[in-house]
Amino acid sequence: MRLRIFFLWLIMIIQVPCYAQNNKESTITEVQRLIDNGDNSGASEKLLGLLQSENPKIQATALRLNGDLLIKSDQLDSAEKTLSKALKISHDIYYQEELAQSLYLIGRISAFKGKFDRAQEVATKALYMAKKINNQRLEFSINNLLNWTYFMNEVDFNKVGQLEKRQAELVSLLDIKSHRALVFNNLGYNLTVSGLASLDSIINVSLIANNDWAEREKNKGRWYSLMNLTWQHRLANQLEKSVEYGQLSFAQAIKDDDRHAVVEASFQLAESLVASNRLGEAEGYYLTGLKWRGDENDRDGYVFDVYYSQFLWQKGERKQAINLLEKAIGFLETSEVFYEMHARMLLASYYFDEGRFENAQEQIEVIESPRHNYIAFETRCLAAITKAKLFRVNGRIAFAEGLLNSWLEESQRFQSDLLTEIIQNELREI
């Protein structure tokens, strides 16, 4: 009898800690669920007991969850201190899961504070850990953060493209339907900018994104996915389709009553109309964009001016077009290199047509030595055409032909019939 009682007590002694451990893990799962569902007060209440645990693994997890809650309450400094404690404990016991999770959240805090260099550095470490423990859902979240930092730090599009392709793989593997459209939209955009795939395949990727949103939101798609399709079809020289998507994008932007959206959608549609020799219709959209641009000397206003300059040039208002670009570049060279280089490409072309060859050459040299490599394939190709023209007027015909033929090959690989046609016309001039 005594032996039986001893074993009963032994079983109880062994089972109580196991039950306590399982109970803690159940609470952790519940807290995470509450955080994910936006119930911060409920999560905070259940977190109190976990924060008093003497188990270092539970301490690390509880501190990380508390840090996440503090981020959601915009208490970024307190969150960073809390997460640093979680990181130290996780490092001391080499708890890889929490190392990765805490690094990810610290990276997010850095991004929210505008410290994108540090955010990218920390997120890269978190990504290494997430891959090491094969946590694909965490890898997906970290990649979203990295994508943001890559954009803000204007990272080379080859690197961005690799990240976006991985995100497309993960969103399919994990079946994250809510993020599928955004991932494919970003992938389609980045591939268009970088020129790292054919336009046929890029358009298919963008259609996946747009059709997903259209089905879920009961519309024709989001203005920016429709705008990407406008741009992509124009590059493919499929101008009817480009105008069709441009009109849908513009209509959705007006419906959203979003100044940024209307400004960008208007000039994208207008560009496709100009390419279709429908200048009268294009003018109406440029004027609408001009109205929404207003008198604001901000990013949206100057970006609109870059594209509006092309219409002014077409109308013969050359001096105004050049002045507009020079002023826009003055702002954009401290802002977005993507639009700055597009503006410089146009300005180089205008200077060349005005016989200001030295000024044109200066713009080409800046494009070839940018402060970041965040430059569109289209911009680089059109800048190369102006450079070939400069070679030609200086009697360097072989250099001009070589440069044009190399870009002809690239534009054909990209399947841009529009760029291919422009290059072929220039080769005929030679």
JOURCOR-V308715 format. One record per backbone hydrogen bond with DSSP energy under -0.5 kcal/mol. CO is the residue of the C=O (numbers start at 0). NH is the residue of the N-H. If there is no record, write none. Layout:
BEGIN
co: <CO CO>
nh: <NH NH>
END
This chain:
BEGIN
co: <0 1 2 3 4 5 6 7 8 9 10 11 12 13 14 15 16 17 18 19 20 21 22 23 24 25 26 27 28 29 30 31 32 33 34 37 38 39 40 41 42 43 44 45 46 47 48 49 53 54 55 56 57 58 59 60 61 62 63 64 65 66 67 68 69 70 73 74 75 76 77 78 79 80 81 82 83 84 85 86 87 88 89 90 93 94 95 96 97 98 99 100 101 102 103 104 105 106 107 108 109 110 113 114 115 116 117 118 119 120 121 122 123 124 125 126 127 128 129 130 133 134 135 136 137 138 139 140 141 142 143 144 145 146 147 148 149 150 155 155 156 157 158 159 160 161 162 163 164 165 166 167 168 169 170 174 175 175 176 176 178 179 180 181 182 183 184 185 186 187 188 189 190 190 190 192 197 198 199 200 201 202 203 204 205 206 207 208 209 210 211 212 213 213 221 222 223 224 225 226 227 228 229 230 231 232 233 234 234 236 237 238 239 240 241 242 243 244 245 246 247 248 249 250 251 252 252 253 256 257 258 259 260 261 262 263 264 265 266 267 268 269 270 271 272 273 277 278 279 280 281 282 283 284 285 286 287 288 289 292 295 297 298 299 300 301 302 303 304 306 306 307 308 309 310 311 312 315 316 317 318 319 320 321 322 323 324 325 326 327 327 328 330 331 334 335 336 337 338 339 340 341 342 343 344 345 346 347 348 349 350 351 354 355 356 357 358 359 360 361 362 363 364 365 366 372 372 375 376 377 378 379 380 381 382 383 384 385 386 387 388 389 390 391 394 395 396 397 398 399 400 401 402 403 404 405 406 407 408 409 410 410 413 414 415 416 417 418 419 420 421 422 423 424 425>
nh: <4 5 6 7 8 9 10 11 12 13 14 15 16 17 18 19 20 21 22 23 24 25 26 27 28 29 30 31 32 33 34 35 36 38 37 39 42 43 44 45 46 47 47 49 50 51 51 52 55 58 59 60 61 62 63 64 65 66 67 68 69 70 71 72 74 73 75 78 79 80 81 82 83 84 85 86 87 88 89 90 91 92 94 93 95 98 99 100 101 102 103 104 105 106 107 108 109 110 111 112 114 113 115 118 119 120 121 122 123 124 125 126 127 128 129 130 131 132 134 133 135 138 139 140 141 142 143 144 145 146 147 148 149 150 151 152 154 153 158 159 160 161 162 163 164 165 166 167 168 169 170 171 172 173 175 176 178 179 179 180 182 183 184 185 186 187 188 189 190 191 192 193 194 195 196 376 201 202 203 204 205 206 207 208 209 210 211 212 213 214 215 216 217 218 225 226 227 228 229 230 231 232 233 234 235 237 236 417 418 238 241 242 243 244 245 246 247 248 249 250 251 252 253 254 255 256 257 256 258 261 262 263 264 265 266 267 268 269 270 271 272 273 274 275 277 276 281 282 283 284 285 286 287 288 289 290 291 292 293 295 297 301 302 303 304 305 306 307 308 309 310 311 312 313 314 316 315 317 320 321 322 323 324 325 326 327 328 329 330 330 331 332 333 334 336 339 340 341 342 343 344 345 346 347 348 349 350 351 352 353 355 354 356 359 360 361 362 363 364 365 366 367 368 368 369 156 374 379 380 381 382 383 384 385 386 387 388 389 390 391 392 393 395 394 396 399 400 401 402 403 404 405 406 407 408 409 410 411 412 413 414 415 198 416 419 420 421 422 423 424 425 426 427 428 429>
END
